[in-house]
Amino acid sequence: MTAGMHELNLEEMDKVSGGAQTITVDGTKMTRSQFDDQMRSLAHSVGFKAACNTMRQMTGWSCAKMSDGYAWPAGYSDVDKINEVLSEYWG
């Protein structure tokens, strides 16, 4: 590297790319909002558990909030829950 140059950290890379986050699923590139909308729609129509199972299959990623034993606050809807999971996924 030359003087004044450094490797970009993740936050800096986000700024350079305009903050657009994408995911590729089965060869199809989706923006963060497209993917999130799809997961919210699934949670709304078929439930949180099915949306989590689909997300695991699509991404290979999982977190504690996706487990059956996770203790959600009272009153959380399936969409509220998937929003929490998506927030954790995208970091």
N, C-alpha and C positions, 0 to 999 in steps of 0.2 A: 504494500500500500504506500501511496505517496503522502507527503506531509499534508495535514489538514483533512485527510480522508479517514473514514472509519466504517466498520460494518454497521448496517442498520439493525436496530432492535425491532421487535414485532410492532411496537407502537409507531415507530418511524416509518416502517414499511407500509402500514395502514394509511398513513398520511400521504405517502408518495403515490399509492395506488388509488387515492381518493376515498379510502375507507370501505371500498366495495369488497365484501366477503362473498366468496362463491364456493360451491360444492359441486362435484361431478358424481352423478349417480347413474350407473349403467351407461356411461358414455355421454350422458346429457348434462350439460353445465347449467346450474341454477344459481340465481342470486340468493343471498341470505333471505330476503323478503319472500321470494318464491318458495323456498324450502320451508320457511317458518309458516307461511300461509297454508301450505299443504299439510304440515303436521297439525296445525290448529284445526283445520277442516276435518281431518281424521279424528282428532280427539273429540270434536263436537258431534260428529255423526256416528262413530262406532266406539268411542270411549278412549280413555287415557291409556289403558293397558294395551289395546290394539295399536294405538299410535306409537307407544314406546317400542313394541315389538317390531313395527315397521321401521322405525328410526334405527334400531339396532341392526336390522338386516341391511338397511341402506348405507349406514356409516361404519358399522363395526364398532361403534362407541357405546359406552354405557356409563351410568353414574348411580350413586346410592338412591337418588330421588326416583329412579326408574324401578326400584325393587318393590315387591309386593308389601314388604314390611315397613316401608318408610311411613313415618307418622306426619301426615299433612295436617295443617291447621283446619279446624272446623270451618265449613263453608266454602272451601276451595272447590271450584268447578273443575271438570276435566281440562278445560281450556286454560284455566289458571295454572294447573299443574304442568301442562306441557309448556306453557310460557316460561316457567321456572327452569324446566329441563333445557329448553332451547337457550336460555340465557347462560346456563352453565356450559352448554356445548360450545357456544361461540366465544365464551370467556370474556 
